[in-house]
Structures are given as structure tokens and as C-alpha cells.
Amino acid sequence: MSGLLAGKRLLVTGVITDASIAFSVAKLAQEAGATVVLTGFGRLSLVERIAKRLPQPAPVIELDVTNQEHLDSLASRVREHVDGLDGVVHSIGFAPQSALGGTFLETPWEDVAQAVHVSTFSYKSLAMACLPMMDQGGSIVGLTFDATKAYPLYDWMGVAKAGLESASRYLAMYLGKHGIRSNVVAAGPLRTMAAKSIPGFSNFEDAYSQHAPLGWDLNDPEPTARAVCALLSDWFPATTGEMVHVDGGYHSRAA
Ligand SMILES: NC(=O)c1ccc[n+]([C@@H]2O[C@H](COP(=O)([O-])OP(=O)(O)OC[C@H]3O[C@@H](n4cnc5c(N)ncnc54)[C@H](O)[C@@H]3O)[C@@H](O)[C@H]2O)c1
């Protein structure tokens, strides 16, 4: 077996369509020699159908990251397919409609709490659920939309992403002694199912397409997936608590 991820055993969350960032990660990872186990949320038969489109069909395990029973049994269910994990991909995000779209000042706490539970706290929950399977160290990678700035309409999802970025730095600090790295990839806007629920998404699309120094293809998740695979590989052995931008360079210049 040869390739960047030869011999790596990976758990990839977040596939719902073949446009999902997680689908591209799973595809590239398999092509690079990894064994991939997927998790699916809710519409399991749909995820199983999408999984069959991968170069090698991947097993799908049910995981709602807010369900403690699912988290508690995750390691034993993953162990039915692989004997350990070298990498985990968190490609999960959700916010109720009231948390997006310009009603930031009125959003009730219950909706903010749901956004933070699914999109932020789950990064820690997933890492801890996988820890028993990562006894040889490994790499955890999350997906963010650079939350160091406030964007019109992104609202509490931006706050949740800022929390995710911070949670990744804390995991890097607490899990470093286990040889586990934690990093996030800050992707530019991509046309996925999650993106469809973000009001004003077309504003992001126009800004990145027009101003990213390298240009930006809204329909191509592969550059993002490549960065995730690189961080899962042995080629970033001393990098943790980092945020890698994959946005055509948009973040680096004033619009
Ligand atoms: N699309 C973009 O423009 C963009 C840009 C930067 C970062 N991201 C991030 O990338 C990640 C993946 O999103 P995507 O764009 O591929 O969209 P997507 O809709 O394909 O994936 C989102 C996934 O989150 C899962 N999910 C939602 N609630 C869950 C729960 N309770 N438990 C487990 N899984 C749950 C969904 O099932 C889905 O698979 C998200 O964190 C998103 O915020 C997306």
C-alpha cells in the first residue's frame, strides 16, 4: 500500500451528500491509502447510499453528536470495523434558523445552545469518544469558517465557530500528552447542504470569487479536503492548535 495516508484508520463524520466536504475527504483519504469509517446523522439510508459512491464502499455508523448514548458506544461500534484510529474528522455544523440571518440581538438562548452543542461542544465530545481508540496518538481535524471576524447574517454560527476554533486549541493543549494533534481548516464558502441554510450565502460567494488572490471555486471542495488529509498525515508532526486557511488567500488581504 502506498500513499500519503497509507495504513491510516480514519473516522470521518459529516457526509450527507456527495457535495459534503466530508465526502471529498473520505474519497481522497481512500485514494491516499486510508481505511475510512463514516458516521451518519439521521438519514442513515441516504448516507449509506452516498458511501457506496466512494472508491471503496465505507461502513456507516450512526452518530448524533448530541446523543450521549451514541457517543458512549462509538468506540465499540467503530471497533467492529477497525482495530484503532489514527485520525478523526469533525465535519459537523448546525444552527437553528433564528440563530442566523440578522436577528442576532433577538435569538433565544435555547437556539444558541443548540448551535453551540452541535457545532462546538461536539468537537470535544467526538474527540473524547474516540480517545480509547487512539492509543498510538493521531490527528483530529475540524472545519471552520474563519471566525476571527464578524460577518453580516452569519451571526451565532460565527460565535459557534469561534468557539470551535478555541476548543481545538484547548484539545491540542490537553491531548498533546497522548500524541494527539488538533487542528482546524478554515475553508472558503462551498455549495453544500449546510451552506444552503445560511441566509446571505451569496454575499460570501461573490466576495471570495472576486477578491481571493488565487480565485475561489465554490463548487470544488477538493482543496479543502486535501488540506484535511495533509493534517491527518504524518507530514504535520509538530503542528497542533493551528488554523489552516483554504480560501484562495481571501483572509490575507483587505477586500
Ligand atoms: N460549506 C461551506 O461554505 C463551509 C465553509 C467553511 C466551513 N464549513 C464547515 O464544514 C463542515 C461540513 O459542512 P458542509 O459544508 O460539508 O455541509 P454538509 O451539509 O454536507 O455537512 C454538515 C454535516 O453536519 C451533520 N450534522 C448536523 N447535525 C449533526 C448532529 N447532531 N450530529 C452529527 N452530525 C450532524 C450533517 O448530517 C451533515 O452531514 C461544517 O462544520 C461547516 O460549518 C462549511
PDBQT file of the ligand as one rigid body, heavy atoms in Angstrom, charges set to zero:
ROOT
HETATM    1  N1  LIG A 301     -19.928  24.909   3.066  1.00  0.00    +0.000 N 
HETATM    2  C1  LIG A 301     -19.186  25.928   3.470  1.00  0.00    +0.000 C 
HETATM    3  O1  LIG A 301     -19.203  27.006   2.877  1.00  0.00    +0.000 OA
HETATM    4  C2  LIG A 301     -18.277  25.772   4.667  1.00  0.00    +0.000 A 
HETATM    5  C3  LIG A 301     -17.211  26.659   4.837  1.00  0.00    +0.000 A 
HETATM    6  C4  LIG A 301     -16.385  26.515   5.957  1.00  0.00    +0.000 A 
HETATM    7  C5  LIG A 301     -16.645  25.508   6.878  1.00  0.00    +0.000 A 
HETATM    8  N2  LIG A 301     -17.707  24.666   6.678  1.00  0.00    +0.000 N 
HETATM    9  C6  LIG A 301     -17.943  23.613   7.688  1.00  0.00    +0.000 C 
HETATM   10  O2  LIG A 301     -17.711  22.351   7.133  1.00  0.00    +0.000 OA
HETATM   11  C7  LIG A 301     -18.410  21.392   7.898  1.00  0.00    +0.000 C 
HETATM   12  C8  LIG A 301     -19.162  20.458   6.954  1.00  0.00    +0.000 C 
HETATM   13  O3  LIG A 301     -20.207  21.162   6.318  1.00  0.00    +0.000 OA
HETATM   14  P1  LIG A 301     -20.517  21.029   4.766  1.00  0.00    +0.000 P 
HETATM   15  O4  LIG A 301     -20.414  22.392   4.189  1.00  0.00    +0.000 OA
HETATM   16  O5  LIG A 301     -19.765  19.908   4.146  1.00  0.00    +0.000 OA
HETATM   17  O6  LIG A 301     -22.096  20.714   4.766  1.00  0.00    +0.000 OA
HETATM   18  P2  LIG A 301     -22.916  19.342   4.855  1.00  0.00    +0.000 P 
HETATM   19  O7  LIG A 301     -24.342  19.759   4.991  1.00  0.00    +0.000 OA
HETATM   20  O8  LIG A 301     -22.583  18.462   3.730  1.00  0.00    +0.000 OA
HETATM   21  O9  LIG A 301     -22.376  18.696   6.219  1.00  0.00    +0.000 OA
HETATM   22  C9  LIG A 301     -22.837  19.077   7.507  1.00  0.00    +0.000 C 
HETATM   23  C10 LIG A 301     -22.967  17.786   8.285  1.00  0.00    +0.000 C 
HETATM   24  O10 LIG A 301     -23.298  18.034   9.667  1.00  0.00    +0.000 OA
HETATM   25  C11 LIG A 301     -24.043  16.897  10.067  1.00  0.00    +0.000 C 
HETATM   26  N3  LIG A 301     -24.732  17.119  11.336  1.00  0.00    +0.000 N 
HETATM   27  C12 LIG A 301     -25.619  18.111  11.650  1.00  0.00    +0.000 A 
HETATM   28  N4  LIG A 301     -26.083  17.931  12.908  1.00  0.00    +0.000 NA
HETATM   29  C13 LIG A 301     -25.450  16.808  13.391  1.00  0.00    +0.000 A 
HETATM   30  C14 LIG A 301     -25.507  16.105  14.636  1.00  0.00    +0.000 A 
HETATM   31  N5  LIG A 301     -26.312  16.490  15.646  1.00  0.00    +0.000 N 
HETATM   32  N6  LIG A 301     -24.718  15.006  14.797  1.00  0.00    +0.000 NA
HETATM   33  C15 LIG A 301     -23.910  14.588  13.798  1.00  0.00    +0.000 A 
HETATM   34  N7  LIG A 301     -23.829  15.208  12.602  1.00  0.00    +0.000 NA
HETATM   35  C16 LIG A 301     -24.589  16.306  12.402  1.00  0.00    +0.000 A 
HETATM   36  C17 LIG A 301     -24.998  16.677   8.897  1.00  0.00    +0.000 C 
HETATM   37  O11 LIG A 301     -25.588  15.390   8.928  1.00  0.00    +0.000 OA
HETATM   38  C18 LIG A 301     -24.066  16.881   7.722  1.00  0.00    +0.000 C 
HETATM   39  O12 LIG A 301     -23.504  15.644   7.326  1.00  0.00    +0.000 OA
HETATM   40  C19 LIG A 301     -19.299  22.175   8.872  1.00  0.00    +0.000 C 
HETATM   41  O13 LIG A 301     -18.628  22.267  10.116  1.00  0.00    +0.000 OA
HETATM   42  C20 LIG A 301     -19.374  23.530   8.207  1.00  0.00    +0.000 C 
HETATM   43  O14 LIG A 301     -19.684  24.558   9.111  1.00  0.00    +0.000 OA
HETATM   44  C21 LIG A 301     -18.519  24.751   5.597  1.00  0.00    +0.000 A 
ENDROOT
TORSDOF 0
